Amino acid sequence: DAKTTQPTSMDCAEGRAANLPCNHSTISGNEYVYWYRQIHSQGPQYIIHGLKNNETNEMASLIITEDRKSSTLILPHATLRDTAVYYCTPNFGNEKLTFGTGTRLTIIP
Amino acid sequence: GAGVSQSPSNKVTEKGKDVELRCDPISGHTALYWYRQSLGQGLEFLIYFQGNSAPDKSGLPSDRFSAERTGGSVSTLTIQRTQQEDSAVYLCASSLVGPGNTIYFGEGSWLTVV
């Protein structure tokens, strides 16, 4: 069984908010939701993570549903440099990460 | 250093040769991970070091692959008798130990076996 389900691909206009959904219905109570992105084949870049509450940092916002079975990553003002593959993954925070196939986000000029 | 440092960034080697890839984790991070990613493929876990505990080697694809972590800091991934299917980017990551910590990745070592 896949741990997460994400759309295969999404487009977003430059300057608009990009909203990337993720379903993680089998997440356990102590697992955090982590988001990473990967541009071409560079090393995955950490974006944000959360447990129950919504989180915001300089890169993005993370909205987690009350039942914790899904979350949405929000890039508030997408730029061309945000074009990448985005991965969500449940993790306790200090164990090996497992990435699914992710969402290929393309920012359209 | 500020981030996870890997060397070499690129390596081309002949089939059958041994290669060593180095990882310098973020200072103070006791957990260190190795992954690899073949072109167009997903992330594949190889090995995990955590403090003085025995490493989790469950992802190593064959006995040609081995890794060491000396002094709890720098790690070396060794691939013996390289094969063409070993061509991939090898990614190192590190983290603190404990719930909610973040795993940070290096930029990877691109290995091409010709």
Interface residues (C-beta under 8 A of the other chain):
Chain A: N30 Y32 Y34 S41 Q42 G43 P44 Q45 Y46 H49 L51 N91 F92 G93 N94 E95 K96 L97 T98 F99 G100 T101
Chain B: V4 A31 Y33 Q37 L39 G42 L43 F45 Y48 Q50 D56 G59 V89 L91 A93 S95 L96 V97 G98 P99 G100 N101 T102 I103 Y104 F105 G106 E107 G108 W110
